[in-house]
Amino acid sequence: MNKDDIKRVAKLIKNSSKTMVLTGAGISTESGIPDFRTPNTGLWEKVDPMEALSTSVLYNNPKKFYNEGFKMLLGMTEAEPNRAHFALAEMERLGYIKGVITQNIDNLHYRAGSKYILEVHGNTREGSCMECGNKVELEVLTDKVNNGEIPPKCDNCGGILRPDVVFFGDMLPEDFEISLHEVETSDLLIVIGSSLTVSPVNYLPQVAKEFVIINVGPTAMDSFAEVKIEESAGKTLEAILDELEKE
Ligand code: NAD
């Protein structure tokens, strides 16, 4: 690892009055959840998430959604946070970052102890009724599906329940607007484990005053970053945290 890069990032954080972090699937690969792009492990190669996790399948063929896409989501809920998630929770606790904007739906920032989390693609903790909007824990959906109730129905109105994940074809939640504001009013954005190919989240670095990227592999914004670190998120964030605490 290039120690100068670690020092430069720590200095940028120290000099910034407000820093936000943007994470993608790459921060969770060390927890065993494959991302969409790494060759031979990416989720794209096993199923097509654009179809399995789409509103068109959810609305038009909910049985197919619950037999296929839903199972992909449940796989994520079994993973544990890794040292990258814990390092970010610690940086927030110590006041080095304000919070995390995540494209991930795996709940791992939440479980690692981060407090201010903007989940721009939703989460796999809750679900809601597509008719009346009634909110339930995701386990309610899981229990119903395991008991053969496919698709699972709302106890209040009989409508179909869905996970609170943003699917291809869905509008983005309010968290995206808040994220835009947070980044625009920050001095620094740290992008971690994202190829920055998913729109409109990949717009966030463009509104940042300065940004750094920690990502194995190229991203669309590498040439505009103050610093680009091509190392795994876990060891890089631990090294940055050590450096911040040293000075
Ligand atoms: P992406 O798959 O497009 O890019 C991930 C990037 O992280 C890749 O460039 C990869 O090389 C890099 N990477 C992999 N392991 C890394 C590591 N240990 N350290 C640093 N970098 C690493 O991910 P994206 O930009 O988040 O876009 C994918 C979309 O898929 C998002 O919308 C997200 O919602 C969804 N998704 C979420 C999860 C999850 O919740 N964990 C998993 C897969 C996909």
Residues whose N, C-alpha, C, O or C-beta is under 5 A from the ligand:
A	BS01	NAD	G24 A25 G26 S28 T29 E30 I33 P34 D35 F36 R37 Q103 N104 I105 D106 H121 G193 S194 S195 L196 T197 V198 I214 N215 V216 G217 P218 E231 S232 A233
